[in-house]
Amino acid sequence: MRAVSLEKLLPADIPAGERILWHGRPQWISLARRAYRADFIAAYFLVLTVWSVWMAAQSGWDAAAIAGAKALGLGVLALAIVGLLSFLSARTTLYVVTSRRLVLKVGIALPIFINIPFKDVGSAAARVFSDGTGDISLALGEGRRIGYWVLWPSARPLHLLKAQPCLRCVGDAAVVAATLGAGLREASGQPAVAVAPVREARGEPRAEGLTLAGRAA
């Protein structure tokens, strides 16, 4: 893990007594599949290609080949755009867990820093996928709100104007979750945190869910 320049990373110097526990970025391939829905886009254009070929086949195989090539070309272009956006998002996003807060650096063209003190975190949960990557979402306490479009794709939507901050598609998600849980425990003074299953959403890839922490004091 490479060293981090705190002067460039954080909007202010780390106060005395605060420690960086972990820092990292999303995995861009996982981000493309789960945040940008590359799998669904690929499936859509595959169906579109088959349908185009079938419809054009009535006019001859040459017309079918041309129609299929057009649809397939559009699909490749769409996936290339999604891949580029995912790569840029991963390269410009940075997550930092300290002993007192979570810092998110998000934004491709206009990067912004979002500080979330652990005292404002109501709970945290992780979903670890079979490839080792995962999403770690934080439910903020009462009265705390961050807009979905400010955070995206580092967000889990609640409704149009509110979202949960989320460490999206991070590698070694189980280790990151344990580190974040240790930071929450340290900030709250709790001796232990229960780990329990979280039901996975329908249509999501197979995942293991973990409840990381209760409310930090």
N, C-alpha and C positions, 0 to 999 in steps of 0.2 A: 504493500500500500504506500503510495507516494505521499510525501509531506504536503500539508496544506498551508497556503499563505493566508493567515488569518486577516491580514490587512485587506486582502482582496476578497476574502470570503464573507466576512461579517461586517455589518454596518458600524460596529463599534468593537474595540478591543475586548477580549475575554477578561472579565473581572477576576481579581485574585480569588483563588479557591475553586474556580470553575474549571472542569477538565473536559476535553473532547473524548468521548467514549467510542464513537464510530463516525465515519463519513463515507459516502459512496454515491453512486449514480444509478439510474435505472439501466437495465439490460435492454438494448434497443430492439432486439428481435422479439423479446417477450412483450415490450411496450407496443410494438406494431401489432402483435396478435391480440392483446387484451385491451389496450386503450384505444387503438385505432381500428380494431376489428378487421385485421387483414384476412383472417380465416373466412369471415363472412363475405368479404369483398371477392376473394378468390372463388368461393362457392357460387356467388351470384354470377360472375362472368363465365364460369364454367357452364352453368345452366344456360346462360344467354348464348354462348357459343354453340351448344348442342341444338338449342331451339332455332338459331339462325341457320345452321346447316340443314336442319330438317325442313324448314320452310322453303329455303332456296333450292333444295334438291329437286323440287318439282319442275324447276327450270333447267335442270342439268347439273352435272357434277362440277363443271367449271364455276357456275354461279354459286354453288354450295361451298366450294373451296374459298372463293373470294369472300363470301359472307362470313364464313368461319374465321378466316384470317383477320378480318376487320374486328370482329367481336373479341377474338383472342388478343389482338394488338391493343385494343382499348383496355382489356383486363391487365395486361402487362404494364401499360402506362399508369393505370390507377394504382397498382401495387408498387410501382417504382416511386410514385409521389408519396404514398403512405410510408414506404421504407425511408425515404429521404426525410420526411417530417419526423419520423420516429428517431432516426439517427441524430438529427439536430436537437430534438427535445432531450434525448439522453445525454448529449454532449454539453448542453447548456443548463441542465438541471443538476443540482447538488443538494444532498441531504446531510445534515450534521446533527448528531445527537451528542449533547453535552450532559454534564451531571445535573444541569438545572433546566434545560430547555431543548426544544427542537428548532432548528433553523432550516428553512427551505429557500433555496435560490431557484426561481422558476422564470421562464420567459425566454424566447428565442431572440426576438428583436429588441425587446425592452426588459432586461432582467430586473426582477425585484426580489427583495429579501423579506421573508416573513418569519418573525420570531414568535414561538409558541412556548411560553413558560409552562413547566410541568404543573404548576398550581392551577392553570386554566384547563387542564385535561381531565375530563370526567372519566373516561375509560379508554382502553386501547385493545385492539384485536388484530390478529394476523391470519392470513390465509396463505398457506404454503402449498405450491403446486408440485407436481411430480418431477419437474425439471430442476427443482431447488430454488427457483425464484418465487417471489410472493409479494402480496400487498399487505401493508401494515397501516391500518386506519386508526385515527384518534377521534373520539367523540369529545367535543369541547363542552365545558361546563355551561350552566344556565346563563343566558345573556351574552355568550360569546358566539360570534358569527363571522365567517369568512365566505365571500362570494364564490360560487362554483367556477365562474369564468375567470376569476383571478387565479385560482389554483390549478385549473385543468392543464395537463392531465394528472396532476398530483392531487387528485380529489376523488372522493366517493360521494356522488350526488345524493342529497336528501330531498331537495326540491329546487325550483328554479333559482332562488336567491340564497340558498344555504347549502353548504357542503362540509363533509368531514375531510380534514387534511389527511393525505394518504401517501405513504412511501410506496410508490408504484414500481412493481417489477424489479425489486432489488435482488441481487444475488445472495446466496447463503441466507435466505430470509429467516430461517429458524434461529441462526446465530444473531442476526440483527434484532429479531424480536426479543431474544433473551437479553441482549444488551440494553434495549430500550426499556424492557421490564425492570432491569436492575437500576436504571436511571430513575424511573418512576418510584421504585421502592425507596431509593436513597433520598429522593426529594420529599416523599411523603412520610418517611420514617416508619413505614410498615415493615414488619419483620418477614412477611411472606406474602406471596401473591398466588391465588388459585389459578390453575391451568385447566380449562374445560373446553369441550368441543363446541364449535359454532357451526350451525347448519349451513351448508353451501347452497348458494342460489341456484335455481334451476337454469340449465343452459350454460353454466360456467364450467370450465374444465375441472376435472376431479381434483380436489384439494383437501388439505388438512387444515382445520380452523383451530385457533388457539385464542382463548381470552387471556390477555397479558396482565391487566392491572385494573384495580378499582380506582376510585377517585383519589388523586394526590392532594395532600393537605397544602 
